[in-house]
Amino acid sequence: MKTILKLFILCLTCSLQGQTGIIKGLVIDKQSEIPLPGATVELLNQDKSIGVITNENGYFTLKNVPLGRQAIRISYVGYEPLTLPNLDVTSGKDVAVNASLAEAFGALDAVILTTETNKDRAVNKLASISARQFSMEEVNRFSGGRSDVGRLASNFAGVSAPDDSRNDIVVRGNSPSGLLWRLEGVPIPNPNHFSSLGATGSPVSALNPNMLKNSDFITSAFPAEYGNALGGVFDLGFRKGNTDDYEFTTQVGVFTGFEAMAEGPLGNKQGSFLVAGRYSLIGLVGGGGTSATPNYSDISYNIDLGTGTYGNLSLFGIIGNSDIDFYGDDIEKDDLFAAEDENSFVKSNFNVFGFNHRITIGKKSYLKTVASISGSGNNYTEDRFIEKNTPNERIIKYTESDNKQNRITISSLFNSKLNSKITLRTGVLFENIKLKSYLQDRDEQPDLNNDGDPDLFTFRNTNESLNLFQPYVQGRFRLSKKLTLNAGLHSQYSSLNSQFVIEPRAALNYKIAPKHSLSLGYGMHHQNIPLPILFLNEDVNGELVQTNKNLKFTRSDHYVLGYDVKLAKSWRAKAEVYYQNITKAAVEPFPSSYSSLTEGADFDFNNSVFSLKNEGKGHNQGVELTVEKFFSNGFYGLLTSSFFESKYKGSDGIERNSPFNNGYVTNLLAGKEITVGKAQKNVLFFDTRFTVSGGRYYTPADLEASRLEGFEVLLEDQAFSKQHDNYMRWDFKVGFKINSKRKKLSHQFFVDLQNLTNRKNIFERRYNRLTNNIDRVDQIGFFPDVGYRFQF
């Protein structure tokens, strides 16, 4: 303990040479992902030349770097040089970067243009279409994002998220349940606080963006290593801690809460540790869409044990817990999550524990193995008041739900660079998924026992397990200087029903001219029907039977055509046209409007669909436009527009709008940094975001039938025939960064004014049992988020 205290005091009081920072990182071969020793790293745009050479492990450290936005150039004999621009150098924290150099296709010309990093390209070199990378800095920078990677993705083309209360991600008209979350190369459960079984979103993220390295978001035609998903992939990774110095961060924000983070070197083999913890504060200030007090906390860590004879080993994990109590007497009628005649109690948890091992084989290959144990759980209890505020008032247990999902996952990947033109990757992913699910509910149930209340029916009472086995092989083939092919096969086997599928994937990129390129992609994908639907109980002659258990995978075929142009330095435009054909969705055995493709539009899954069949169809099609100015000269901007159609057919054969068919989404983001002070090392920054989209489609309620039954009765023959009003929101963020002149520390303040115009965007129209009317409920209005960060 004394040693830790001494280190803390040392880091707090140490001085640097006047107003400079440090840039450090790792340089690797882009195809083999093997470190490159001896690469040259130079700091650009300086009067005095500053440069270093990477060591035998590919690492470098640039010291005495002036504060502010800087650029470095990395070069290596036989490789295309690379420039990393706009690195934000501060006095409080070292800048860590990872750079990938591509081997020249043939002999380098005497004069070659240096390539620049392109954020519109994925970290995964085999994801060459409908993919882009994002950084920790972007997650924290954009206004209205609440430091949430899910909300950051809503700014990208093809993504719709017109919901202030949840971070569900709708990708190209697909249900949010079609999204795959991965961390360190393995699938993980829904990484959010207050999560529910089968969902992929929630009001608050449990992912700490300060832990993340540059990661990928992919919207279609995924490479062969991704499986069991239809609508998108979040491929996330944790960054390493500082391998040379101890660094600390404390920060506070309305949505992120109070946070403390520590990192530093570990051992003598380039090892490090990185640990961060957060605790909620939003309950103290409100603004979560409810008058109840949400409590949530999470701890994340990445412990790198360094590289030795037997390779590199690291340990990673997340532990998250959350709870909230809703008491009817304290609930307002426009509460987004509760009702005035209910007492309800919510608890949830999320955890991941894993290790990551990587060993180099020869000079151009490596083997990476990741094993993890992950899980999520949620418990919901609802007590309802009958004849509330009358002499006959009583309370009954209305709903009880207890779900636990645990996974044991093992992933092994072998990557080999055969030569400068061919890279092969093959691997296998194994998952053992255990589900213990219990659900009793009175909602929409008859009173067969004549006690005056709807009967408490057991919809799920299961303790099941299934195995998913996903082998794959893929390759990157540089056919010429202008033409690159990424192609592979993914296969998937489920032990639940002995299902086996083979899925071809391919993407072709052609560089028409130095500033113009075309992309063409195709991918076949399959995904399990959501588990809450698979394991529903149906009352068959007095016996509870899981009549949906034999459902097969839903199938999707993606077709994508893209065009990319570099308009000018730091400016890029991109357009993609896509079509997605979906078959084998789950529908009812008799004519109805229901389809499993509509699940995920609400907080819960449908509990009254039984004996389903894989005969449903649907399609998504659209065009996406992106114009982006990467950060340069203190300015950045992003304009994305998506125009799309999302349709489905139930067992009645009628084509309908899906609930995710907003029609269009447009985002405009821009920001400016201004250096201030005598030394021009402090920064005043501004960021703004404007979003407009079409409203979601919904099924209207039958008011008279609802009044008669005492619960909401929907007009199923008019499923998703009505559309909510358009969604619009404007956010504005202003902040100030202060870099210390003498010590290794920095401060940052910001105010994020969310929904600045206090626009009344609709949340839903729902039947209110107390008013006996269909009431409109609006989303969160104007809300200011305030934050402070201290790094030392």
N, C-alpha and C positions, 0 to 999 in steps of 0.2 A: 504493500500500500504506500509506503514511504517513497519507493522508487517511482511509482506512478505519479505521486504528488510532485516529486522533483522534476519529472519530465514535463508535467503540466506547467509548472512555474517557468522552466527553461524555455518552452515554446512561447509562453506569453510574453517574456521579456527580451527574447533574442532580437538583435538588430540586423538589418540588411544594409548593404551599401546603398546609398541614397536613391530611393524610389526606383527599384528594379524588381523584376520577378524572374520566374524560372519556367522554362518550357521543357518537358521531358516526354519520352514516349518510346514506342517500339516500332521498328520497321520490319515488315515481312514481305515475302514473295506473295503476290496476289493469288497465284494458282495453287502453289503447294502450301501456303500459309506457314512456311518455315522462316525463322528470323534471318535477316540479312546483315551479317557483320561487315563493317568497313564501308557502309553507306555514308555519304556526305550530307550533313544537315546544315543549312545556312539561314541566317536571319536576314530577311530582305529589307530594302528601303532604309538602310542605316548608313550614316557617314563612315562609321568604323565597321570593318568586316568582323562578323561574329559567326563562328562555325565550329562544328565538332564532327567526330566520326563515331558511328555506332560501334559498341563493343562486341565481344564474341557471341553475346546472346541477342544482339540486335537492338539493344537499348542505347539511348542517348540522353544527355542532359545539357541544355543550353542555359547558362547562367547570365546574370547581369542584363536581362532583357528589359528594355524600357516598358513602362506600364502603358496600357491602352491596347487597341486592336493592332496585332502584329501578324506578319506572314512569314512562313518558312518554306524553303525549297529543299527537296530531298532527291538526291541523284545517286545512281549506282551503275557501274559499267555494264552495258548490255541490257539496261532497263530504261523504260520511258520515265523521264523525270516527272516529279509531282510537286505541286504547290499547294500548301494548306494555308488559305487566307483567313483573316479576321479572327485570329485566336485572341480571346479576351484575357489579357494578362493583368492580374491584380496583385496587390501587395499582400493579400490575406491568404492566398492559396496557389500552389503550383498548378500549372496547366498541364494536363496529361492528354496525349494524343496517340492514336494508333494509325499507322500509314501502311498502305498496301501498294507495292510497285509492280507493274505489269512488265514481264519480259518482252523485249522488242520482238515483233513478229519475224523480222529479218534483220539485216544489218542496219544500224542506225545511220541516218543521213548525217552529213557533216553539221548541218544546222537542223535542230528539231524543236518544235514548239513544245513548251512545257505544259502538261495537262494540269488542270485544277480539279480539286475535289468537287463532286457534284452531288448535292444532297438529294437530288431526284433519282439517284441510283441506290440500290440496296447494298447493305453490308455483305449479305450472302451473294457471292459472285454468280451463283446459279439462278438467282431470281432476277431475270432480265426484263420482265414486263409486268405492268400493273403493280409496281413495288417502289418504295422509297424508304430512306432511312430518316430517323429523327434523333435528336440529341437531348441530353439532360438540360442543356441551356435553353433549348426551344420550349420544353415543357414548362420551365419556370418563367420564360420571357413573355409569352403571349398573354394578353389581357383576357379575362373571363375564363381562363383555363383551370383555375383552382389547383394548379400543380398536379394535374391528373392526365396520364398518358391517353386515356380514352377520350377525354374532351379535346386534347390536342389533335387526335386523329380526325375529329369532326371537322377540322379545317381543310382536310385534304379532299381532292376531287373524288367523287364516287361515294362519299360518306354522308349520311343524313342522321342528325341527332337533335331534332327540334324538341328537346325535353330538358328543362332546367333541373328537374328533380332526380334524374338518373343519368348515368353515363353509358347506357346501352348504345351499341354501335350498329347501325344499319348500313351494310355495305352493298351497294348496287341493288337495293330493293330486297335483300335477303333478311330473314329473321335474325335478330341478335343472337339467337341460340345456335346459329351456324358459324359462329366465330371460334377460332382456336387460339387459346392463350398458351404460350410456351416461355419457359424461363431456363436459361442455360442449356437449351437443346431438348428439354423434355416437356410434355404437356402438363399443365397444372389446372386445378379447379378455378372457378370464378374468383379472381384475386381482389375482392372488394369486401368492405364491411357491409353488414346488413344484407348479405346475399341470400338467395333462395335457391332451392333445388332445381337444377336444370338451366338456370339463368346464367348469363355472362356479364351482366351489368348490375349496378346498384347506385345508391346516392353518393357513396364516398369510396374512393379507391384505397386499397391497402398497400399499393405499390409506392414506395418512396422514390421519387424521380432523382433525388440526389445520389441514389445508389446505382443508377443505370449508366451503362456505356451507350454509345451509338447503337441503335437497334432498328429493326425492320418492321414495316407495316405493309402487308401484301393483300391485294383486293381480289385477285382472280388468277386462274391458270398457275397455281402454285407449283414450285419445283417438286420433284418426286419425293423429297424427304418429308413433306408435310402430308398428313392424312387425317381422316375422320373430321372433315370440316367442309362446309359448302360456301360460307360467306366471307371469309377473310382470316388472316393470320397476324397475330401480334407475336413476333419473335424477339424476345427481350433477353438481355444479358446484364449481369452485374459487372461494374468496373472494378479494377484492382485498387487497393489503397496505395497511398504514397510509399514508395519503397526506400526513400532516403530520409524523410523528415516526418515528425509527428505533427499532425494538423487537426484542428478542432473547429467545429461549426455549431453555433446555436442559432435558432431562429424561431420566430413566432408568427402565426398567421391565423386568420379566422377559420379557414377551412382545414388547413394542414395542422393546426394546433401548435403545441410547443414541441420543438425538436432539438435533439442533441446528437451530434455525430463526431466520431473519433476515427482516425486512421493513422497508419504509420508502418515502419518496417518491422519485419518479423523474421528472425533467424539471419543466416548469412548466405542464403541462396536466392536473393532477389524476391523473398517472400514479403507478405504484407497482411495487414488486417484492416477491415473497414466495417464499422458497426454503427447503426443509427436507430434511434427510438423516437416515437411520436406519441403524443397524447392530445385528445380533442379539446377544443375550446369553444366550438360553435354553440354548445348548449348555454354558454354564459351570455351570448349576444343574440341568439336567435338567427333566423334566416335560412333554416333548413327546410322550410315548407311545412313545419309543424310547430305547435306550441309545446310539445313534449321535449325532453332533454336527451339528445343522443350522446352516448358515450362510446368512444372507440380509441383503441391504441394498437400500435404495431411495433415490432422490432425486426430489423433486417440485418444480415451480416454476410460478409464474404471473406473467408480466411484462406489466403494463398500461402501454402507451405513451401513454396519455392520449387526450383527445378534442380533435380539431381540425376543420378545414374538411371533411376527408374522412372524418369519423366517428371511431370508437374502434377501436383495434387492440390485441390482447393475444396473447401467446404463452404456451402452457402445455405441460406434459409430465410424464411419469413414466419413470424408468429403474429397473428392478428386476432383481436377480440372486439366485440361490439355488443351493446345492448341498449334498449330504449323501452320505456314504460309509457303507454298511452292510457290516461284516465279520462273517461267520458266527461266528467264534470269540468275538466280543464280544456276540452277540445273545442275549437271553433268550427262552425259549420263548413268553412271552406278549407279545412285541413286536407292536405293531399293524401295522407296515409291512414287516417283514423276517422271514426264517427262518434257522435255525441252520446249514443246509447250503447257504447261498448267500453269495456276495459280490456286492453290487449297488451301483451308482453312479448318482446322480441329479444332473442339472443342468437348470436352467430359467431363462428370462428373460422379461421383460415390459416393453414400452416403448410410449409414446405421445408423439408430437411433433405439435403443431398450432398453428394460429392462428385467432383469433376476431375477425371484423370486424363492426361494427354501425354503421349510418348512419341518422340520422333523416331521414324524407321528409315534408315538411310539418309540421303540428303534431300529427298523430294517427297517424302510421305510421312503421314502421322496417323496414329490411332487414338481416337477420343472416345472415352466411355463415361457415361453419366448415369448414376443411380440415385433415385430419390424416393422418399416416402412423403406423400402429400395428402391433405384431407381438408374437408370443409364440413361444417355442420350448422344447422339452423333449427331453432325451436320457437314455435309460435303458439301462444295460448290466447284465446279470446273468450271473454265472458260477456254475455249480452243482457241488458236490462229489458225486461218485459213490462209494458205499461209503466214506463218510467215517469216519475213525478206524479203518481197517482197513489191512492191508498192501497191499490193492489200490486204495487211495484214488487218485482222479484227478479232474481238474476239466475241465469242458467249457463252452464258450460256450452259454448256454441262451436268452438273449433279447437282442436288440439293437433299440432303437427310437430313431429320430431324426426329430423333427417340427418343422417351421417353418411358421408361418402369418403372412402379412403382408397388411395392408389399406391401400388408399388410399381415403379417404372424403371426400366433399364434400357438405355439407348447406347448403341455402339456404332461408331462411324469410322470408316477408313477412307482417307483422302490421299490421292497420289497424282503428282504432276509427271506425266509420262515424258512430255517435252514442252516447248514453248507454245504448242498449238493444242495439246490435248490434256485435259484434266479429268480424272475419273473419281467418283465418290460412290461408295456403297455402304449400306448399313442396315440395321434392324432395330425396331422399337417394340418393346414388349410392355404391356400394361395389364396389371391385375386390378380390377375395379371392384370394390366391395360396397354395396349399398344396403343400408339399414334405414328403412323409411316407414313411418307411421303417420297416417292422416285420418282423423275422425272429424266430420263436419256435418252440420245440420242444414247448410245452405241448399235451398231449393229441394229439400226432402219432404216427403209426405208425413202425416201423423198417423202411422199405422197402429200405434199402441194406445191411441186416444187419450193421451195425457195433456193435450192442449198445445203441445210444442212439436215442431218438426223433429223427426227421429234423428239420432246421432248415428250416421252411417260410417262404416270403416271403408274408406276408399283405397287405402294402401296399408298393408301390414306385411312387409317383406324384409327378408334378410337374404340378399342375393349376391352373387359374384359372377363376373365374366372376365374372360381374357381377350385382349386385342393383340394381334401379332401383325406387325407392319414392316416387312422387308422392302427394300428399294435399291435401285441402281440408277445412276444418272451421270452425265458427262457434259463437259464444256469443250466444244470443238471450234477452234479458230480456223475456219475454212480458208480465209484470206484476210488481208489487212482490213477489209471492209465488211466481211461477213462472219458472223459468229452464231453457232447453233448450240443451244442448251436443250438436252433431251434426256428422257429417262422413263422408267416404269416404277410405279408404286403398287403394292398389293396389300390387301387387308383381309384378315381372317378374324371372325368373332366366334368364340366358343358358345355363345348363347344359343345360336341356331345353326352352328356350323356353316356360317356364311363365308364365302371367299370371293373376292373380286380382284381384277387386275386393271390398273388405270394407267394409260399412256399419258405422258406430258411432254410438251415441246414448245420452244420459243426461238424464233429466228430474228436476229438483229442485223440490219444492213445499213452501212454508213454511206448514204448517197453522195455526200460531200462533207468537207471538214466540219460544217456546222449543221448538217441535216442528217437524220437517220430515221429509218422505218423499223417497226417491230411487228411481229405476227406471232400469236400464241394460241395454244389449245391445251386444255386440261380436262380430264375426266376425274370426278371426285365423288366419293360416297361418305355418308355419315349415318350414325345410329339415329333412329327416332329418339326424341328426348326421353330420358329415363322415367320422368313422372308419368308419361303416357304409356310407356312399355309395361309398367308394373301396376297399372290400375286394376282394381278389383271390380268384377261385375257379379251381381247376384243372379246366379243361374240355378233356379229351382231350390232356393234356400242355401246354396253353397257359393262361397266367394271364390271366383276363378279369375286368373289373370289372362283375359282373352286377347290381349294385345301383345303378349310375350313373343309370339312367333313372327312379328313384323320384321321385314328385311331392311337393308340400308336404303335410304333415299339416294337417288343418283342425280348428278348434275354434270352437264357438259358446257365448258366455257370456251368461247371464241373471242379473241381480242385482236384489234388492229390499232397500232399506235404510231404517231408521228412526233418527232422531237426536233426542235430547232433552237440553236443558240443565237438569240437576237443580237446580243452585244456582250461585251465583257460583263459578267455577273448577272446577265439577263437570260432567261430561258423560257420557252413556251412549249407546251405539250398538249396533244390531243389524243384521246383514245375512244374508239367505238367498240362496243361489246354486245354480245348476245349470250344469254345463259338459258339453256333448256333444262328443265327439271322434271324428272319422272320418278315413279315409285314412292310418291308421298303418301302418307296414311290418310285414308278417308273412310267414312262410315259405310256399312254394307247396304244401306238403303239410300235413296236419293236425298241429299242434303247439301248444304253450303259449306260444311266443315272440311278443313284440310289441316294437316300438321304444319303446313307452310305458314299458317297464320298464328301459330303459337309464338310467344315471346312479345306479343303486342301489349300484354298486361303484366302485372306483377306475378300472377299465378298461372298455372296451366289448367286446361279444361279437365274437369273431373267427371264428365258425363258422356264420354265417347268410348264405346266398347266394341269389341269384335271388329277392329279396323282392318282394312285391306290396303295393300300397296298399289293402288290404282289411281292416285292423284297426280295431277300435272300442274306445271306452272312455267312461267318464263320471265326473265328480266332482260331489258335491253335499254341502251342509252348511249349518250355521247358525253364525254368529259373534257373540259378545257382548263388548263392551268397556265398562268403567266406568273413567273416568280423572279424577283430580284433578290439574289443572295446578298448577304450583308457586305456592303462596301461603302466607303466614304461616309460612314455613320448612318446609313439608311438601308432599310430592307422593306420588302413588300411581297404580298402573295394575293393573287386573285384566282379563285377556283369557282367553276360553274359546272353543275351536273344537270342534265336533262334526261329523264329516264321514265320507264314504264315498268310496273311490276304487277303481273296478273297471275291468277291461279284458277283451277277448276276443282270443285268438289265432286262428290259422287253423282250429283244431279247433272253434271256436264255443262253447267252454265259458267262462262268465263266472267270473273269478277275482279275488281281491284283488290289487291292485297292491302292489309292495313299499313304497309310500309310504302305505298305508292304516292309519295309526296309530289312527284312530277318534276320538281326542280329544287335545287339548292344552290345558293351563291354566297360565297364568303369573300370578304375583302379585309385584309390585314395589312398594317403598315406600322413602321416604327422608326424612331430617330434617336440617335445618341449625340449629345453635345458635350464636349470636354470643357471644363470650367476650372477656375483657380489659376494662380500664378504659374504653377508648373504644368497646367493643363492635364492633370492626372486624375481629377475627379470627374464624374460623369453624371449628367442630367439626362434621363431617358424618358421617352414617351412611346406608348404603344396603343393602338386602337384596333378594334375588330367590329365589323358589321356583317350580320348574317340575315338572310331572308330565304324562306322556303315555303313551298306549298304545304297546306295542312294535311294531317293524316286522315285516312278514311276510317269510318267507324260504322257500327251497326246500330240503327236507331232503336230506342226502347218503345215498347207498347205500353203507354201510360195506363190505360184502363185495365189491362191484364196485370200490370205490376201492382196497381192499387188493390186488385182483387186477391192476388197471391201474397202480397206483403213483401215481395222481393222483386228485383229488376227482371223483367221478361223482355227479351230481345226479339225483334222481328227477323228471324233467321232467314226468311225468304228474301229479305232486303239486306243481306249481309254486306257490310262495307260499301254501302251505296251512298252514304253521306260523307261529306268532307268538312273537317274543321277549317276555321279561318286561317289565313296565311300566318306564318310565324315570322317575327322580326325582332331583332335584338341588337343593341349597340353597346359596346363596352369600351372603356377608356382607362388607361393605366398610366400613372406618372410615378417616377421614382428617382432616387439619388444614390450614387455609389461614392463612397469616400475611401480613398487609399491612403494609408498612413505614410508619412514621409520617412520615418526612421524604423518603425517596427513592422514585423510580419503580421499585419492585421488589416482588415477592411470592414467597412460597414455598408449596409444597403437598406434603404427604406423604400416602401412603395405604398400607393393607394390605388386600388383597382375598383373602379366604379362600374358595377355590373348592371346591365339593363338600365342604362343611363336615362332613357326617356320614360322609364316606368311603364313600358308597354304591357298591356294586359293580354298576354298570350294564353290561349285556352289550354287547360290540362285535360279535361274531359267533361262530357255531359253525362250525369248519372242520376238514377232514380234515388231520391232521398226518402227513406222510410218515415222520417219524422214530419217532413213537410208534405208528403204525398205528391210531390211534383218532380219533374226532371229538372235538376238544377245545373247551372254552369259553374264549374270550378276552374279558377285561373292558376297559372303557374306563379312562381316566385317573381315578385316585382323588383323594383330598384333595391340593390343591396351593395354596400361598400365593403370590400375586403381590404384589410390593412395588414402589412407585414413588415418584419424587420429581420435582417440576417447579420450575424457577426462571425467573421472567419479569422482564425489566428493559428 
